[in-house]
């Protein structure tokens, strides 16, 4: 049991979760808190409580998260639940810890640079949250609901779900404090969140699709396997001009392998015709399977 807890993969996963929590905490505290932006989810509610009462942000998030975690436990599974409890604790502690460090740099917000603060929060915190989601974990709160929706509607992207879920509390916070500018900047943060999260999460499984038209695929197939370790699929085709028999080799690879494959194919068959296509997601053997919101025991 102890060996399973301290494998290289589990240690790497915990380290990435901690790094993601640190980035998310920096983005929220150094930019959103400094600029009094209304945010969504339990982070936004905690910021409202902090602005009204001075109650610690991280502690408020922990207290708000407990009932939501219990509700979503069965739907998302024990493994996700435990990782999310860890992420929630780390995120909350880091936000409150940063607040105790007088030397930690905080963005100096003026009326002229609030847009920069919104963009900084969206990019930095969005990157942190994306790293956390990619470990099939969360920081709790509204993330439980977001990933529960993702589990029920897997065709929806994380960014779109987050964007829709964020709109209502941000608008409510802006109206409550009569800060329309802050509400607009909060919505800008949510849009940047959504774009960054989708780019990072789904970019992990992005790749290239090579279509190589040739006369004899035998040498090309062997060359692709030796140069990149990738397999391929061969189609029988026919030339449209003279009707001669051709073969099309299809190979899915990542961005770094594409250049190796192209160079190797040109070396063995300069007459081969190569088409390179963008593949937004590639799943299967040899590619990482991204798990988001799927129940894991």
JODAFEN-V505101 format. One record per pair of residues at least 24 apart in sequence whose ideal C-beta (glycine too) atoms are under 7 Angstrom apart, sorted by sequence separation. I is the first residue (numbers start at 0). GAP is how many residues later the second one is. D is the distance in whole Angstrom. If there is no record, write none. Layout:
i->I gap->GAP d->D
i->I gap->GAP d->D
This chain:
i->165 gap->24 d->4
i->212 gap->24 d->7
i->132 gap->25 d->6
i->227 gap->25 d->6
i->61 gap->26 d->7
i->162 gap->27 d->6
i->223 gap->27 d->6
i->229 gap->27 d->7
i->251 gap->27 d->6
i->162 gap->28 d->7
i->220 gap->28 d->6
i->219 gap->29 d->5
i->227 gap->29 d->4
i->61 gap->30 d->5
i->216 gap->30 d->4
i->251 gap->30 d->5
i->60 gap->31 d->5
i->161 gap->31 d->6
i->162 gap->31 d->4
i->214 gap->31 d->7
i->215 gap->31 d->7
i->161 gap->32 d->6
i->216 gap->32 d->5
i->227 gap->32 d->5
i->58 gap->33 d->7
i->212 gap->33 d->6
i->213 gap->33 d->6
i->226 gap->33 d->5
i->227 gap->33 d->5
i->57 gap->34 d->3
i->159 gap->34 d->7
i->226 gap->34 d->6
i->57 gap->35 d->6
i->158 gap->35 d->3
i->161 gap->35 d->7
i->212 gap->35 d->5
i->213 gap->35 d->7
i->158 gap->36 d->6
i->211 gap->36 d->7
i->57 gap->37 d->5
i->58 gap->37 d->7
i->210 gap->37 d->6
i->211 gap->37 d->4
i->223 gap->37 d->6
i->226 gap->37 d->4
i->56 gap->38 d->5
i->57 gap->38 d->4
i->158 gap->38 d->5
i->56 gap->39 d->6
i->157 gap->39 d->5
i->158 gap->39 d->4
i->210 gap->39 d->6
i->55 gap->40 d->5
i->157 gap->40 d->6
i->223 gap->40 d->7
i->156 gap->41 d->5
i->208 gap->41 d->7
i->209 gap->41 d->5
i->222 gap->41 d->5
i->222 gap->42 d->6
i->157 gap->43 d->6
i->208 gap->43 d->5
i->209 gap->43 d->7
i->86 gap->45 d->6
i->156 gap->45 d->7
i->206 gap->45 d->6
i->207 gap->45 d->6
i->219 gap->45 d->6
i->222 gap->45 d->5
i->206 gap->46 d->6
i->206 gap->47 d->5
i->207 gap->47 d->6
i->90 gap->48 d->4
i->206 gap->48 d->7
i->209 gap->48 d->7
i->219 gap->48 d->7
i->218 gap->49 d->5
i->219 gap->49 d->6
i->86 gap->50 d->5
i->207 gap->50 d->4
i->218 gap->50 d->7
i->86 gap->51 d->6
i->87 gap->51 d->5
i->209 gap->51 d->6
i->82 gap->52 d->7
i->86 gap->52 d->5
i->87 gap->52 d->4
i->219 gap->52 d->7
i->82 gap->53 d->7
i->83 gap->53 d->5
i->86 gap->53 d->7
i->211 gap->53 d->6
i->82 gap->54 d->4
i->83 gap->54 d->5
i->213 gap->55 d->6
i->79 gap->56 d->6
i->83 gap->56 d->6
i->229 gap->56 d->7
i->79 gap->57 d->7
i->213 gap->58 d->4
i->212 gap->59 d->7
i->83 gap->60 d->7
i->211 gap->60 d->5
i->212 gap->60 d->4
i->211 gap->62 d->5
i->132 gap->64 d->7
i->209 gap->64 d->6
i->210 gap->64 d->4
i->16 gap->66 d->7
i->20 gap->66 d->6
i->24 gap->66 d->6
i->28 gap->66 d->5
i->121 gap->66 d->7
i->125 gap->66 d->6
i->129 gap->66 d->6
i->209 gap->66 d->6
i->23 gap->67 d->6
i->27 gap->67 d->6
i->113 gap->67 d->7
i->117 gap->67 d->4
i->121 gap->67 d->4
i->125 gap->67 d->4
i->129 gap->67 d->5
i->133 gap->67 d->6
i->120 gap->68 d->5
i->124 gap->68 d->7
i->128 gap->68 d->6
i->132 gap->68 d->6
i->207 gap->68 d->6
i->208 gap->68 d->4
i->16 gap->69 d->7
i->20 gap->69 d->4
i->24 gap->69 d->4
i->28 gap->69 d->5
i->122 gap->69 d->6
i->126 gap->69 d->6
i->207 gap->69 d->7
i->16 gap->70 d->5
i->20 gap->70 d->4
i->24 gap->70 d->5
i->28 gap->70 d->7
i->114 gap->70 d->7
i->117 gap->70 d->5
i->121 gap->70 d->3
i->125 gap->70 d->3
i->129 gap->70 d->4
i->133 gap->70 d->7
i->207 gap->70 d->7
i->208 gap->70 d->5
i->68 gap->71 d->6
i->75 gap->71 d->6
i->113 gap->71 d->6
i->117 gap->71 d->5
i->121 gap->71 d->5
i->125 gap->71 d->5
i->129 gap->71 d->5
i->207 gap->71 d->6
i->17 gap->72 d->6
i->21 gap->72 d->6
i->33 gap->72 d->5
i->67 gap->72 d->7
i->71 gap->72 d->4
i->75 gap->72 d->6
i->206 gap->72 d->5
i->16 gap->73 d->7
i->20 gap->73 d->6
i->24 gap->73 d->6
i->33 gap->73 d->5
i->67 gap->73 d->6
i->74 gap->73 d->5
i->118 gap->73 d->6
i->122 gap->73 d->6
i->126 gap->73 d->7
i->205 gap->73 d->6
i->34 gap->74 d->4
i->121 gap->74 d->7
i->205 gap->74 d->6
i->29 gap->75 d->7
i->33 gap->75 d->5
i->64 gap->75 d->4
i->68 gap->75 d->6
i->75 gap->75 d->7
i->205 gap->75 d->7
i->206 gap->75 d->4
i->29 gap->76 d->5
i->30 gap->76 d->5
i->64 gap->76 d->5
i->67 gap->76 d->5
i->71 gap->76 d->5
i->74 gap->76 d->6
i->204 gap->76 d->5
i->29 gap->77 d->5
i->63 gap->77 d->6
i->204 gap->77 d->6
i->201 gap->78 d->7
i->204 gap->78 d->7
i->34 gap->79 d->6
i->201 gap->79 d->6
i->60 gap->80 d->6
i->36 gap->81 d->7
i->34 gap->82 d->4
i->204 gap->82 d->6
i->33 gap->83 d->7
i->204 gap->83 d->6
i->36 gap->84 d->7
i->203 gap->84 d->6
i->204 gap->85 d->6
i->30 gap->86 d->5
i->203 gap->86 d->6
i->30 gap->89 d->5
i->31 gap->89 d->5
i->200 gap->89 d->7
i->30 gap->90 d->4
i->26 gap->93 d->7
i->27 gap->93 d->7
i->26 gap->94 d->5
i->26 gap->97 d->3
i->27 gap->97 d->5
i->25 gap->98 d->6
i->26 gap->98 d->3
i->41 gap->98 d->7
i->42 gap->98 d->7
i->41 gap->99 d->3
i->40 gap->100 d->5
i->41 gap->100 d->6
i->22 gap->101 d->6
i->23 gap->101 d->5
i->26 gap->101 d->6
i->40 gap->101 d->3
i->22 gap->102 d->7
i->39 gap->102 d->7
i->22 gap->104 d->5
i->23 gap->104 d->3
i->22 gap->105 d->3
i->23 gap->105 d->5
i->21 gap->106 d->7
i->20 gap->107 d->7
i->19 gap->108 d->5
i->22 gap->108 d->7
i->19 gap->109 d->7
i->19 gap->111 d->3
i->20 gap->111 d->7
i->18 gap->112 d->6
i->19 gap->112 d->4
i->15 gap->115 d->6
i->16 gap->115 d->6
i->23 gap->115 d->7
i->16 gap->118 d->5
i->20 gap->118 d->7
i->15 gap->119 d->6
i->16 gap->120 d->6
i->12 gap->122 d->5
i->44 gap->124 d->7
i->39 gap->125 d->7
i->40 gap->125 d->7
i->43 gap->125 d->5
i->47 gap->125 d->6
i->39 gap->126 d->3
i->43 gap->126 d->7
i->40 gap->128 d->7
i->39 gap->129 d->5
i->43 gap->129 d->6
i->39 gap->130 d->5
i->38 gap->131 d->7
i->37 gap->132 d->5
i->157 gap->134 d->6
i->37 gap->135 d->3
i->37 gap->136 d->5
i->149 gap->142 d->5
i->150 gap->142 d->4
i->149 gap->143 d->4
i->150 gap->143 d->6
i->37 gap->144 d->6
i->150 gap->144 d->7
i->36 gap->145 d->6
i->37 gap->145 d->6
i->146 gap->145 d->7
i->147 gap->145 d->7
i->35 gap->146 d->6
i->146 gap->146 d->4
i->38 gap->147 d->6
i->36 gap->148 d->5
i->37 gap->148 d->4
i->36 gap->149 d->5
i->38 gap->150 d->7
i->39 gap->150 d->6
i->36 gap->152 d->6
i->135 gap->155 d->5
i->133 gap->156 d->7
i->135 gap->156 d->7
i->31 gap->157 d->7
i->132 gap->159 d->6
i->135 gap->160 d->7
i->79 gap->216 d->6
i->75 gap->217 d->6
i->78 gap->217 d->4
i->76 gap->218 d->4
i->78 gap->218 d->6
i->75 gap->219 d->6
i->76 gap->219 d->5
i->77 gap->219 d->6
i->74 gap->220 d->7
i->76 gap->220 d->5
